[in-house]
Amino acid sequence: MSESIHEPITQSMNDPTNPGLSRQLDLPIGGMTCAACAARIEKVLKRLPGVEADVNLAAERARVRVAGDATAPAQVVAAIERAGFSVPPQTVELAIGGMTCAACAARIEKVLRRIDGVEASVNLAAERARIRYVPGRAAPAELIAAVEKAGFSARVADDRSRAEEKARRIAAYRAELRRFYVAAALTLPLLLQMLWMFGSDAGGHAADPIPRWLQLALATPVQFWIGWRFYEGGWKALRGGGWSGANMDVLVALGTSMAWAFSAVVTVLGFEHRHVYFEASAAVITLVLMGKLLEARAKAGTTAAIEALIRLQPRTARIERDGQLVEVAADSLLPGDVFIVRPGESVPVDGLVLDGASSVNEAMLTGESMPVAKAAGSRVFAATQNALGQLRCRATGVGEHTLLAGIIRLVAEAQGSKAPVQRLADRISAIFVPVVCFVALLTFAGWWLFAGDLAEALIDAVAVLVIACPCALGLATPTAIMVGTGRGAAAGILVKNAEALERAERIGVLAVDKTGTLTRGEPEVTDLIVDGIDEATALRLAAALEQGSEHPLARAVLERAAAAGITLPAVSGFQAIPGKGVEGVVDGRSLRLGAAAWAADAVTRRDELQRLQGEGKTVVALAEGGRLLALLAIADPLRPGSVAAVARLRAMGLQVVMLTGDNAVTAAAVARAAGIDDFRAGILPGDKAAEVNALKGAGRCVAMVGDGINDAPALAAADVGFAIGAGSDAAIEAADLTLIGSDLKGVADAILLSRATLGKIRQNLFFAFIYNVLGIPLAALGLLNPVVAGAAMALSSVSVVSNSLLLKRWQPQGTHGERAS
């Protein structure tokens, strides 16, 4: 990644009570190439008043000590940048507590963005803030302080804090559940009275079945004990941002307090002719609390995917130490450690097989249910399940550098990102509560002035306040993104961010790299035509000649001979003729292997030669003394699923274009075999990005699929980049979506997942907007009782989250299985 994910950045700030206290900054440095660079940075920094600096070239970091207030941290960063270097931005994720609605998330983003050099995105559903900042200009401690000053809690999120956060949520949920039971018990008599009065012949004018002093006694604990959370949350919101920072807590506290206060005054002063609305205030608080509990249960399901991934991480490993097997914690392994994986055990870290043979179930990473054979030289990955054999491996990736850790990190980043479709909801959420309060005020004034009924004015204003729900707007997009990206991870589809997921829905053209994407990327001998000798002899002689060659085609011949179990004789007089082939003496026979026109005086199998060349294959001739002995056709075969994948993509309405550096004949043959009508041949690696831009010229959304380092520029140029997971790190870094498997069929699944996720987001936003657009006017017109309004408010958020959870039913159509949870 171009930015580190929460590297420890030390920034000891001054204590305001002790101006003479020194500060220490530990800054990452970008752009250094040699020791002279490090020396230059030190020299530049030491010119600043009160600054001492040590720059570590290997670690690419600068440790800076600043005495007193002579130089501000921002001046240190500016001096480094003036010297021609950079302080790369860092990313930190904070766990946020105390958010109740979209207005809270918007408030936190606003507060964080006021800090110099800070970009922030807050996810209400995940209760996370993802922050990008420049060390020296900001620090995690400063970011946390800003969030806490706004009235919320915050701490750096990591695996340990995630577990602690889950335990805290469970404890808080149980406490809230107990409070809900108490609230329900106190509110139920008031609701039963209300229903009895509605059903009585006297309407609402009969004497109250429950004495009003008892109603006051029942409603007061609900209002000020059970409902205290709304007062506390509302006060923090108003204190931190005034009315512009008002949130859902303000609406609930204001509305219920109006109903309770009016009823309390009527009861205490003995105005028997006036109605009381204790049931409204108590029921609204109880119903909103119930909605929050249901919402919490539903939201827990949106994080199930990442929690399942974390549970996959093995806890222990068996390593070789002093000739003995020792069981140690898996997170203590270092690169180079040799570990043993017994039958039925999980692989503790990423590694390379040294000895042994087995099959490994990689479904938890790739979504493919078929086990993968492993032998010496094979790669194994943390959390995959070994089958019957024992493997001896050397650790290559440990801790945060395993494939599983990378998946967890990518899923967490994607779930914390925002889709462009959410921007409208964010803008509305920022002004929603103040507007609702204004509408409630107009409702109260209108009913009182024009209808002359204070009680009716009050109760309708309360209904407006309690039916308005900014929560549904705030949850509409992030809950769908969280479930969608989690489902994708389970199917081996990793989404870098929500914006990429949204763009993937609009793809019209898919540019596909040939080598390694459509094809296996490994040439092999596909045809062997002999003339006067048997196939085994022909293969034995050809492979013997190729022993001294480094050409990729030579490896294909040698691998075919090895697979046939052929023992190769020695070759003498070997010579490689550039552009022609190789020649030498094998078993006393003077042989040539290469271009047919050069190797043989006359090609007796010309029809076969032309047919094989027409199929896009490279044909080499084996000849002795100018007489043709055999023709060997070599090609990079299509992946087994490529034809079906291309057909499926075309059926989905996508135009598939193949890009390749091969000649037009070979390109046409491969495209024809894969079912592709449009291709670009003779494309140099550096020109692929230009081809992608040309395809974008027609105004269409263009995606690119690749696997190699030379595909990275094209992946970055495309509207959406797909990297085949078995490809290079550079390709995966440049791509927007990564397919952990090596099959093109995952692209179609990723596009379908994008369409399903965006469909849910639009449904959620429609529900949230329609609910508020219809509910608020009905309440203002006096057509909704506050109790009904409170119930509707409580259920609106639950309905949005529950609709997002329906995405869990999505299944990839192109894979045979999915990651176990």
Secondary structure as UniProt FT lines:
FT   STRAND          11..12
FT   TURN            16..17
FT   TURN            19..20
FT   STRAND          23..28
FT   HELIX           35..46
FT   TURN            49..50
FT   STRAND          51..56
FT   TURN            57..60
FT   STRAND          61..66
FT   TURN            68..69
FT   HELIX           73..82
FT   TURN            83..84
FT   STRAND          90..97
FT   HELIX           102..113
FT   TURN            116..117
FT   STRAND          119..123
FT   TURN            124..127
FT   STRAND          128..133
FT   TURN            136..137
FT   HELIX           140..149
FT   TURN            150..151
FT   STRAND          153..156
FT   HELIX           159..199
FT   TURN            201..204
FT   HELIX           212..221
FT   HELIX           222..226
FT   HELIX           228..241
FT   HELIX           242..245
FT   HELIX           248..269
FT   TURN            272..273
FT   HELIX           278..302
FT   HELIX           304..312
FT   STRAND          316..321
FT   TURN            322..323
FT   STRAND          324..329
FT   HELIX           330..332
FT   TURN            335..336
FT   STRAND          338..341
FT   TURN            343..344
FT   STRAND          350..355
FT   STRAND          358..361
FT   HELIX           363..366
FT   STRAND          372..374
FT   TURN            376..377
FT   STRAND          379..380
FT   TURN            382..383
FT   STRAND          385..386
FT   STRAND          391..397
FT   HELIX           399..401
FT   HELIX           403..416
FT   HELIX           420..422
FT   HELIX           423..446
FT   HELIX           447..451
FT   HELIX           454..467
FT   HELIX           470..490
FT   TURN            491..492
FT   STRAND          493..495
FT   HELIX           498..504
FT   TURN            505..506
FT   STRAND          509..513
FT   HELIX           514..518
FT   STRAND          524..530
FT   HELIX           535..546
FT   TURN            547..548
FT   HELIX           552..563
FT   TURN            564..565
FT   STRAND          571..577
FT   TURN            578..580
FT   STRAND          581..586
FT   TURN            587..588
FT   STRAND          589..594
FT   HELIX           596..599
FT   TURN            604..605
FT   HELIX           606..614
FT   TURN            615..616
FT   STRAND          618..624
FT   TURN            625..626
FT   STRAND          627..635
FT   TURN            640..641
FT   HELIX           642..651
FT   TURN            652..653
FT   STRAND          655..659
FT   HELIX           664..674
FT   STRAND          678..680
FT   HELIX           685..687
FT   HELIX           688..696
FT   TURN            697..698
FT   STRAND          702..706
FT   HELIX           709..711
FT   HELIX           712..717
FT   STRAND          720..724
FT   TURN            725..726
FT   HELIX           729..734
FT   STRAND          737..739
FT   HELIX           745..780
FT   TURN            781..782
FT   HELIX           786..805
FT   HELIX           806..809
//
